[in-house]
Amino acid sequence: MELTLQIKNKAGLHARPAAMFAQKCSTFKSSITIVKENKQANGKSLINLMGLSIKQGDTITLKIDGSDAADAGAALKKIVDDKFGEE
């Protein structure tokens, strides 16, 4: 499945929200790839996520493949929609 989300929190995906996102991704069996423009990252890797330099207003696409893809998509969408608990 693919899911497109816009990052709304002011600081974007800095260390704390990126760690939260990677940790949540790691709880699922599905493979999770984050795409920003022409770059891709393994959603379960904090270092890879930080390398995307995701900022407020950026649009990312989640590519989720596996038996729990729907659950993963819903959980990750909630984290992004809740602005990573920052605001």
C-alpha positions as CSV (number, residue, x, y, z in Angstrom):
1,M,0.0,0.0,0.0
2,E,1.0,3.6,-0.5
3,L,0.1,6.5,1.7
4,T,1.0,10.2,1.1
5,L,1.3,12.4,4.1
6,Q,2.3,16.0,4.8
7,I,4.6,16.8,7.7
8,K,2.9,19.5,9.9
9,N,5.0,19.9,13.0
10,K,7.2,23.0,13.1
11,A,10.5,21.3,13.4
12,G,9.9,18.6,10.8
13,L,11.5,15.2,11.3
14,H,14.4,16.1,13.6
15,A,16.0,13.6,16.0
16,R,13.1,12.9,18.5
17,P,10.2,12.5,16.0
18,A,12.4,10.6,13.6
19,A,13.3,8.2,16.4
20,M,9.6,7.9,17.3
21,F,8.7,7.2,13.7
22,A,11.5,4.6,13.2
23,Q,10.6,2.9,16.5
24,K,7.0,2.6,15.5
25,C,8.0,1.3,12.1
26,S,10.1,-1.4,13.8
27,T,7.0,-2.8,15.6
28,F,5.6,-4.0,12.3
29,K,6.6,-7.0,10.1
30,S,6.0,-5.1,6.9
31,S,8.8,-3.4,5.0
32,I,8.3,0.4,5.2
33,T,10.0,2.7,2.7
34,I,9.7,6.5,3.1
35,V,10.0,8.5,-0.1
36,K,10.7,12.3,-0.3
37,E,11.1,13.7,-3.8
38,N,13.7,11.4,-5.4
39,K,15.2,10.0,-2.2
40,Q,14.1,6.8,-0.3
41,A,14.8,5.6,3.2
42,N,14.1,2.5,5.2
43,G,11.5,3.6,7.7
44,K,13.0,1.4,10.4
45,S,16.4,3.2,10.3
46,L,16.8,6.4,12.2
47,I,19.9,7.4,10.3
48,N,18.2,6.8,6.9
49,L,15.2,8.9,8.0
50,M,17.4,11.8,9.2
51,G,19.2,11.7,5.8
52,L,15.9,12.7,4.1
53,S,16.0,16.1,5.8
54,I,12.2,16.2,6.1
55,K,10.9,19.6,7.1
56,Q,7.5,21.2,7.9
57,G,5.3,21.2,4.8
58,D,7.2,18.4,3.1
59,T,5.1,15.6,1.5
60,I,6.3,12.1,2.0
61,T,5.0,8.8,0.6
62,L,5.0,5.6,2.7
63,K,5.4,2.4,0.7
64,I,4.3,-0.4,3.0
65,D,4.4,-4.1,2.0
66,G,3.5,-7.0,4.2
67,S,0.9,-8.8,6.2
68,D,0.3,-5.9,8.6
69,A,0.5,-3.1,6.1
70,A,-2.9,-1.6,6.9
71,D,-2.2,-1.5,10.6
72,A,1.3,0.1,10.0
73,G,-0.2,2.7,7.7
74,A,-2.9,3.6,10.2
75,A,-0.4,3.9,13.1
76,L,2.1,5.9,11.1
77,K,-0.6,8.3,9.8
78,K,-1.8,8.9,13.3
79,I,1.8,9.8,14.5
80,V,2.2,12.3,11.6
81,D,-1.4,13.7,12.0
82,D,-0.7,14.2,15.8
83,K,2.5,16.2,14.8
84,F,4.6,13.7,16.7
85,G,3.1,14.9,20.0
86,E,5.0,18.2,19.7
87,E,2.1,20.7,19.4
